[in-house]
Amino acid sequence: SKKFIESKKFKSNVIFFPIAVSNFNGQLKVFIDELYNQDFQTASSVSILNKGYQSEGTIVNCSTLKKVMNNCNLKKIDILKLDIEGAAIDVLDKAFDDNIYPDQIAAEFERPPGLINTILFLKKIYFLIKKMKKKGYILYRTREIDLGCQIEILAKMTTVKNFK
């Protein structure tokens, strides 16, 4: 991601932070998320899920959404898009614990490998959706068939005005 961003010419209001968003501040081990590419310098996707493609992983810096917002002096998030390869559930749980409720959320939740991990994943999804509904979100599925048990949602806070 860092190499890609550095190769582009963005407007001055675009700020890139070379960190992973997580449910804690510190360092996080990530793994290559591709079977055929085992080089972190050229991989297009990394994940917190170790699928066995590269067992040793690599360490990256990570921050909570609250810390990112504080560093950017942000008080509110209008739209939060999370496609962060295995970390979205924990990031959203932590954001809600920190009283961060974006107006709209687009998120993908990836199923981890293994039966026990899949059961825990589904349990976490259940409680996250329950929490979101309790806080006033309306949830929408973005596709009917979830190949590989990946779940994509759109969530809109009910107090947000409709766009025309």
Backbone hydrogen bonds, N-H to C=O, Kabsch-Sander energy under -0.5 kcal/mol:
donor,donor_aa,acceptor,acceptor_aa,energy
5,I,1,S,-2.9
6,E,2,K,-2.5
7,S,3,K,-1.1
7,S,4,F,-0.6
8,K,4,F,-0.5
8,K,5,I,-1.4
10,F,8,K,-0.8
14,V,11,K,-1.8
15,I,13,N,-0.6
19,I,17,F,-2.5
20,A,61,N,-2.7
22,S,63,S,-2.7
26,G,62,C,-2.4
28,L,60,V,-2.8
30,V,28,L,-0.5
30,V,58,T,-3.0
31,F,47,S,-3.4
33,D,45,S,-2.5
38,Q,36,Y,-0.6
42,T,39,D,-1.3
43,A,39,D,-1.5
47,S,31,F,-3.0
48,I,85,E,-1.9
49,L,85,E,-0.5
50,N,48,I,-0.5
51,K,49,L,-1.0
57,G,54,Q,-0.6
58,T,30,V,-2.2
60,V,28,L,-2.7
62,C,26,G,-2.7
63,S,20,A,-2.2
68,V,64,T,-2.1
69,M,65,L,-2.7
70,N,66,K,-2.6
71,N,67,K,-2.7
72,C,68,V,-1.6
73,N,70,N,-1.0
74,L,69,M,-2.9
80,L,104,Q,-2.5
81,K,79,I,-0.5
82,L,80,L,-0.5
82,L,106,A,-3.2
83,D,81,K,-0.5
87,A,84,I,-1.0
91,V,87,A,-2.3
92,L,88,A,-2.6
93,D,89,I,-2.5
94,K,90,D,-2.3
95,A,91,V,-2.5
96,F,92,L,-2.7
97,D,93,D,-2.2
98,D,94,K,-1.7
99,N,96,F,-1.8
100,I,95,A,-2.8
101,Y,99,N,-0.6
103,D,77,I,-1.7
104,Q,78,D,-2.0
105,I,155,A,-2.7
106,A,80,L,-2.6
107,A,153,I,-2.2
108,E,82,L,-2.0
109,F,151,I,-3.2
110,E,108,E,-0.6
118,T,114,G,-2.0
119,I,115,L,-2.3
120,L,116,I,-2.4
121,F,117,N,-2.3
122,L,118,T,-2.5
123,K,119,I,-2.0
124,K,120,L,-2.4
125,I,121,F,-2.4
126,Y,122,L,-2.3
127,F,123,K,-2.2
128,L,124,K,-2.3
129,I,125,I,-2.7
130,K,126,Y,-2.1
131,K,127,F,-2.2
132,M,128,L,-2.6
133,K,129,I,-2.5
134,K,130,K,-2.0
135,K,131,K,-1.6
136,G,133,K,-1.2
137,Y,132,M,-2.5
138,I,156,K,-2.8
140,Y,154,L,-2.9
142,T,152,E,-1.5
146,D,144,E,-0.5
147,L,145,I,-0.9
149,C,146,D,-2.3
150,Q,147,L,-1.1
151,I,109,F,-2.3
153,I,107,A,-2.7
154,L,140,Y,-2.5
155,A,105,I,-3.0
156,K,138,I,-2.4
157,M,103,D,-3.1
158,T,136,G,-2.7
160,V,157,M,-1.9
